[in-house]
Amino acid sequence: MGFVLSILYFVTYYLTPHVLFGPLAVARIELILAALVCLVSLPALKRSFILKTPQTLATIGLFFAGSLSVLIGMSWRSGAIQAFTAFIPCAFAYFLVCLHFNSKKKLQGIVLVLLFVCLFVIVHGYMDLRHGVGGGGSLQPGVTESADQNQWNAEHPYLLAMNNDAGESFYRLRGLGLINDPNDFGQLLVCAIPLAFIYWRPKKRLQNFVFVLLPVCVLLFGAYLTHSRGTLVALMAVAAVAARRRIGTLPALLIVGVLFVAAMALHFTGGREISAQAGSDRTALWSSGLQMMKAHPVFGVGLGSFADNCDGCGHTAHNSVMVCAAELGFFGLYFWCLFLFPTIRDVLAIASPAKVSEAEPIESGDDAFPQPIRKIETIDKAGINQLGRLLVLSLTGFLVAGWFLSRAYVMTFFLLGGMVEVVFEMALRRGMIAPRLSLARVLLFAGGLGISLVLLMYIMLRISNLMR
């Protein structure tokens, strides 16, 4: 039951209750669903490894960091409770994955959710773009006025109308709710593309074409329709990391370079440049973020209030590290790094053939539905390494895209973290991998990572200023 309700929970928050439940959404179905998931998850908590992971402590710390940032940074008492409740739905995903997705088949269920969400948005957005139907109204290719654009965007929830560098109007694919921005949806697509290969089966050509290659082609087409520059850079990074293992670093970079030139020739970015000059507005926002850190170093300016403290610019940081550091201060950034560091360390371990050994298969965890005979899940070293490599690619896409997005606390981040720890636990229970780092070492390394990320942002800004 927990498995099924968790799947429904993820779909609801990605596609919004209004899309799934229609008029019933006013009854706050998502809250009822969350309460049910919590209730059925309590028995699984005793058998779970979740309390052994540093990410659990990090998530709890982020809960308090978000609340304290509003309470102290904004001096808003009631807002602290709102910040707490706003953060819970996304971070709750980590706990649900660790509690209910304890086998490869169940992890495939998460991937299926992501694929369904992405394909749902792509189909609706493409039909809207093709036929000009999206809640009424028709396409207006000559739109230039801001008011008209806002009205058109409201009438077409899966498309965003804007102008490129030449002043020409074009349309970008987007989702709803958590992914209501083309860049956010592009980030989700980049994460989902590698994970689709979890369904790959050797020597099953037809099955691989239908269930892997065809969906991946649709996802790539959806990424093109987002016209997101960050998505393009993230796709190139994923391609480079994937190709490097097979053909080496230099050939991989050459191939990625050719792919990048081809993508630009096909107007992947919708006529917008990718250059230091084109990104000067973002570096200005990063500079504002550093100023906020200096003024509010401990608890930040408040969760979700970067734009309000940006000298009237009305924009967020467009960088996940900077938005976390500015809004939550070093206190929140530390716990964010406390989640990120062990996730990266563990995913690199399970992806490395040198760190994973062979072991005998063991019984899988409780199935979603009772069965008369308990099945034995057979997963060997190659299976663990495959899952690890796919998660490395997915995390690479998320983090590279996140370098250009203010999405430090989105659900996808916690989903991927949970998937990493589930696979690591599968290997650990079979004696295939060394135990996790001690909490004391993780606490130390997380602090070092946080300082390093802030220094990196500072150095990049200094270099950017010198190049002007």
C-alpha positions in Angstrom: 0.0 0.0 0.0 2.8 2.4 0.8 4.4 1.8 -2.6 1.2 2.6 -4.5 0.3 5.6 -2.4 3.9 7.0 -2.8 3.6 6.6 -6.6 0.3 8.6 -6.5 1.9 11.2 -4.2 4.8 11.8 -6.6 2.5 12.1 -9.6 0.2 14.5 -7.8 2.9 16.9 -6.9 4.5 16.9 -10.3 1.3 17.3 -12.3 -0.7 19.2 -9.6 -3.9 18.1 -7.9 -6.0 20.2 -10.3 -4.9 18.1 -13.3 -5.3 14.7 -11.5 -8.4 15.3 -9.4 -10.1 18.2 -11.2 -12.9 19.8 -9.0 -11.9 17.6 -6.0 -8.6 19.5 -5.8 -10.3 22.2 -3.7 -10.6 19.6 -0.9 -6.8 19.6 -0.6 -6.5 16.0 -1.8 -2.7 16.2 -1.7 -2.8 16.8 2.1 -5.1 13.8 2.6 -2.8 11.7 0.4 0.2 12.8 2.4 -1.5 11.9 5.7 -2.3 8.5 4.4 1.2 7.9 3.1 2.6 8.9 6.6 0.2 6.5 8.3 1.0 3.5 6.2 4.8 4.3 6.3 5.1 4.0 10.1 5.4 0.2 10.2 8.1 0.3 7.4 10.1 2.7 9.5 11.2 0.0 12.0 12.7 -2.2 9.2 14.2 0.6 7.2 17.8 1.8 7.0 16.8 5.4 6.7 17.9 6.4 10.2 21.4 5.3 9.4 21.9 7.8 6.5 23.3 11.3 7.0 20.7 12.5 4.5 18.0 12.0 7.1 19.8 14.4 9.5 20.4 16.8 6.6 16.7 16.8 5.7 15.7 17.6 9.3 18.3 20.3 9.4 16.9 21.8 6.2 13.5 21.8 7.8 14.7 24.0 10.7 17.0 26.1 8.4 14.0 27.1 6.3 11.9 28.0 9.3 14.7 29.9 11.1 15.6 31.8 7.9 12.0 33.2 7.9 11.7 33.6 11.6 15.1 35.4 12.1 16.0 36.7 8.6 12.5 38.1 7.9 11.2 38.4 11.5 8.0 36.7 10.4 6.7 34.2 13.0 3.7 32.8 11.1 5.9 32.7 7.9 8.2 30.2 9.7 5.4 27.7 9.9 4.5 28.3 6.2 8.1 27.8 5.2 8.2 24.5 7.1 5.0 23.2 5.4 6.2 24.4 2.0 9.4 22.5 2.3 8.0 19.2 3.6 6.3 17.9 0.4 9.5 17.9 -1.6 11.8 16.6 1.1 9.3 14.0 2.1 10.1 12.2 -1.1 13.5 11.1 0.2 11.8 9.2 3.1 9.2 7.6 0.9 11.8 6.3 -1.5 13.9 4.8 1.3 10.9 3.3 3.0 9.0 1.8 0.1 11.3 1.4 -3.0 13.7 -1.2 -1.7 14.3 -3.2 -4.9 15.2 -2.7 -8.5 11.6 -3.3 -9.7 10.3 -0.7 -7.3 12.9 1.8 -8.4 11.7 1.2 -11.9 8.3 2.4 -10.6 9.9 5.8 -9.8 11.4 6.0 -13.2 8.0 5.2 -14.7 6.5 8.1 -12.8 9.1 10.5 -14.1 8.6 9.2 -17.7 4.9 9.5 -17.4 5.1 13.0 -16.1 7.5 14.1 -18.8 5.6 12.4 -21.6 2.3 13.9 -20.3 3.6 17.4 -20.4 5.3 16.9 -23.8 2.2 15.6 -25.5 0.0 18.4 -24.1 2.5 21.1 -24.9 3.1 19.8 -28.4 -0.6 19.6 -29.1 -1.0 23.1 -27.8 1.8 24.3 -30.0 0.6 22.5 -33.0 -3.1 23.4 -32.9 -3.0 26.6 -30.8 -5.4 25.2 -28.2 -4.7 25.6 -24.5 -7.5 26.8 -22.3 -9.0 29.0 -25.1 -7.4 31.5 -27.4 -5.1 31.0 -30.3 -1.4 31.5 -30.9 -0.3 35.0 -31.5 3.0 34.9 -33.3 3.4 38.7 -33.3 3.1 39.1 -29.6 5.5 41.6 -28.1 3.7 43.5 -25.4 4.2 42.2 -21.9 0.5 42.3 -20.9 -0.4 40.3 -24.0 2.3 37.8 -23.3 1.1 37.3 -19.7 -2.5 36.8 -20.9 -1.3 34.3 -23.6 0.8 32.4 -21.1 -2.1 32.1 -18.7 -4.3 30.7 -21.5 -1.7 28.2 -22.5 -0.4 26.5 -19.3 2.0 24.2 -21.1 3.7 26.9 -23.2 5.6 30.1 -22.3 5.7 32.9 -24.9 8.8 35.2 -24.9 11.2 37.0 -27.1 14.7 36.0 -28.2 17.8 38.1 -28.6 16.6 39.3 -32.0 13.2 40.4 -30.6 11.4 37.5 -32.3 8.6 35.7 -30.4 9.0 32.0 -29.7 7.3 29.5 -27.4 8.8 27.2 -24.8 7.5 24.0 -23.3 6.9 23.9 -19.6 4.9 21.9 -17.0 2.8 22.7 -14.1 3.3 23.1 -10.4 6.9 22.1 -9.5 7.9 22.3 -13.2 6.0 25.3 -14.3 9.1 26.9 -15.8 10.8 25.7 -19.0 14.1 25.5 -17.3 12.7 23.4 -14.4 11.0 21.0 -16.8 14.2 20.8 -18.8 16.1 19.8 -15.7 13.6 17.0 -15.0 14.0 15.8 -18.6 17.7 15.7 -18.3 17.4 13.6 -15.1 14.9 11.2 -16.7 16.7 10.5 -19.9 19.5 8.4 -18.3 17.1 6.7 -15.9 15.0 5.4 -18.8 17.8 3.0 -19.5 16.9 1.1 -16.3 14.6 -0.8 -18.6 17.4 -1.8 -21.0 17.7 -5.5 -21.5 20.7 -7.1 -23.4 19.7 -8.7 -26.7 16.1 -7.5 -26.5 16.1 -5.2 -29.5 12.4 -4.7 -29.9 11.8 -4.3 -26.2 14.6 -1.8 -25.9 13.4 0.2 -28.9 9.8 0.4 -27.6 10.5 0.9 -23.9 13.8 2.8 -24.0 14.9 4.3 -27.2 11.6 5.6 -28.3 10.8 7.3 -25.0 14.3 8.8 -24.9 13.8 10.3 -28.4 10.5 11.9 -27.2 12.3 13.2 -24.1 15.0 14.7 -26.2 12.4 16.3 -28.4 10.7 17.7 -25.3 14.1 19.1 -24.1 14.4 20.8 -27.5 10.9 22.4 -27.1 11.9 23.9 -23.8 14.6 26.0 -25.6 16.5 26.0 -22.3 20.2 27.0 -22.4 20.8 25.3 -19.1 19.2 22.1 -20.3 21.4 22.1 -23.4 24.6 22.5 -21.3 23.3 19.7 -18.9 22.6 17.4 -21.8 26.1 17.9 -23.1 27.6 17.2 -19.7 25.6 14.0 -19.4 26.7 12.9 -22.9 30.4 13.7 -22.0 30.3 11.7 -18.8 28.5 8.8 -20.5 30.8 8.7 -23.6 34.0 9.1 -21.5 33.7 5.7 -20.0 33.6 4.0 -23.4 35.8 6.1 -25.7 38.0 8.2 -23.4 37.9 11.9 -22.3 39.2 13.6 -25.5 37.0 11.7 -28.0 34.0 12.3 -25.7 34.7 16.0 -25.6 35.1 16.1 -29.4 31.7 14.4 -29.9 30.0 16.7 -27.4 31.5 19.7 -29.2 30.0 18.5 -32.5 26.7 17.8 -30.8 26.7 21.3 -29.2 27.3 23.0 -32.6 24.6 20.9 -34.2 22.1 21.8 -31.4 22.9 25.5 -31.8 22.5 25.2 -35.6 19.0 23.7 -35.0 18.1 26.7 -32.8 17.9 24.6 -29.6 18.0 27.7 -27.5 15.3 29.5 -29.5 17.7 32.2 -30.9 19.4 33.1 -27.6 23.1 33.0 -27.2 25.2 31.0 -24.8 28.1 33.2 -23.9 29.7 35.2 -21.0 28.1 38.3 -22.2 24.7 36.7 -22.5 25.1 35.4 -19.0 26.1 38.7 -17.5 22.7 39.2 -15.9 23.0 36.0 -14.0 26.5 36.8 -12.7 25.0 40.1 -11.5 22.4 38.1 -9.6 25.2 35.9 -8.1 27.0 39.0 -7.0 23.8 40.2 -5.3 23.6 36.8 -3.6 27.1 37.2 -2.2 26.1 40.5 -0.8 23.1 39.0 0.9 25.4 36.4 2.5 27.6 39.1 3.9 24.6 40.9 5.4 22.9 37.7 6.7 25.7 35.1 7.0 24.1 32.7 9.5 20.4 32.2 8.7 20.1 34.1 5.4 17.4 36.6 4.1 14.6 34.0 4.3 13.4 31.1 2.3 12.0 32.2 -1.0 12.8 35.9 -0.5 15.9 36.2 -2.7 14.0 38.3 -5.3 12.7 40.6 -2.6 16.2 41.4 -1.5 17.8 41.8 -4.9 17.7 45.6 -5.1 14.4 45.6 -6.9 15.5 43.3 -9.7 12.6 40.9 -9.0 14.7 37.8 -10.0 16.0 34.9 -8.1 19.7 33.8 -8.1 19.6 31.4 -11.1 22.0 29.2 -9.2 21.1 26.5 -6.7 24.1 27.0 -4.5 23.7 30.7 -4.4 20.0 30.7 -3.7 20.5 28.2 -0.8 23.4 30.2 0.7 21.6 33.6 0.4 18.2 32.5 1.6 19.2 30.0 4.3 22.7 31.3 5.2 25.6 29.1 6.0 23.4 27.2 8.4 21.1 26.0 5.6 23.9 25.6 3.1 25.7 23.3 5.5 22.7 20.9 5.7 22.2 21.1 1.9 25.8 20.0 1.5 25.3 17.4 4.2 22.6 15.9 1.9 24.7 16.3 -1.3 28.1 15.0 -0.2 27.1 11.5 1.0 24.8 11.2 -2.0 27.7 11.9 -4.4 30.1 9.7 -2.5 27.7 6.8 -2.4 26.6 7.0 -6.0 30.3 7.1 -7.2 30.9 4.0 -5.0 28.1 1.9 -6.4 29.0 3.0 -10.0 32.7 1.9 -9.6 33.5 -1.8 -10.5 36.5 -1.6 -8.3 34.4 -0.8 -5.2 31.6 -3.3 -5.7 32.2 -7.1 -5.4 30.2 -10.1 -6.2 27.8 -11.6 -3.7 25.0 -14.1 -3.4 21.4 -12.8 -4.0 19.2 -12.3 -0.9 15.5 -12.0 -0.4 13.9 -8.8 -1.5 11.9 -6.6 0.8 8.1 -6.7 1.2 6.3 -6.5 -2.1 3.7 -3.9 -2.8 1.1 -6.7 -3.0 1.1 -9.9 -0.8 2.2 -13.0 -2.6 2.0 -16.7 -1.5 5.7 -17.2 -2.2 8.4 -14.7 -1.4 10.5 -14.0 -4.5 14.3 -13.9 -4.5 15.6 -10.8 -6.1 18.8 -11.6 -8.0 21.0 -8.6 -8.6 24.7 -9.0 -9.2 27.7 -6.7 -9.4 26.9 -5.7 -12.9 23.4 -4.8 -12.0 24.5 -2.6 -9.1 27.1 -0.9 -11.3 24.5 -0.3 -14.0 22.1 1.4 -11.5 25.0 3.4 -10.1 26.1 4.7 -13.5 22.6 5.7 -14.5 22.2 7.6 -11.2 25.6 9.3 -11.7 24.4 10.5 -15.1 21.1 11.7 -13.7 22.7 13.5 -10.9 25.2 15.1 -13.3 22.3 16.4 -15.3 20.5 17.7 -12.3 23.5 19.5 -10.8 24.8 21.0 -14.0 21.3 22.3 -14.8 20.9 23.4 -11.2 24.0 25.6 -11.6 21.8 27.8 -13.8 18.6 27.4 -11.8 17.4 28.4 -8.3 16.2 24.9 -7.5 18.0 23.7 -4.5 15.1 22.1 -2.7 13.0 20.6 -5.4 11.5 17.1 -5.2 13.8 15.6 -7.9 16.8 16.3 -5.8 15.4 14.3 -2.9 14.1 11.5 -5.2 17.5 11.0 -6.6 19.1 11.0 -3.2 16.7 8.4 -2.0 17.3 6.2 -5.1 21.1 6.4 -4.5 20.8 5.2 -0.9 18.4 2.4 -1.8 20.9 1.0 -4.4 23.7 1.5 -1.9 21.8 -0.4 0.8 21.0 -3.2 -1.7 24.8 -3.6 -2.3 25.5 -3.3 1.4 23.1 -5.9 2.5 24.7 -8.3 0.1 28.2 -7.6 1.4 29.1 -6.1 -2.0 30.4 -2.8 -0.8 32.2 -1.1 2.1 29.9 0.6 4.7 29.0 4.2 4.6 31.4 6.8 5.9 31.1 7.6 9.6 28.8 10.4 10.5 31.7 12.4 12.0 33.6 12.3 8.7 30.5 13.2 6.7 29.8 16.2 9.0 33.4 17.4 8.4 33.4 16.9 4.6 30.0 18.6 4.3 31.4 21.7 5.9 34.4 21.7 3.5 32.1 21.2 0.5 30.0 24.2 1.6 33.0 26.5 1.9 34.4 25.2 -1.4 31.2 26.0 -3.2 31.0 29.5 -1.9 34.7 30.1 -2.8 34.0 28.7 -6.3 31.2 31.2 -6.8 33.4 34.0 -5.6 36.3 33.0 -8.0 33.9 32.7 -10.9 32.6 36.2 -10.3 36.1 37.6 -10.0 37.1 36.0 -13.3 33.8 37.2 -15.0 34.5 40.8 -13.9 38.1 40.6 -15.2 36.8 39.4 -18.6 34.5 42.4 -19.1 
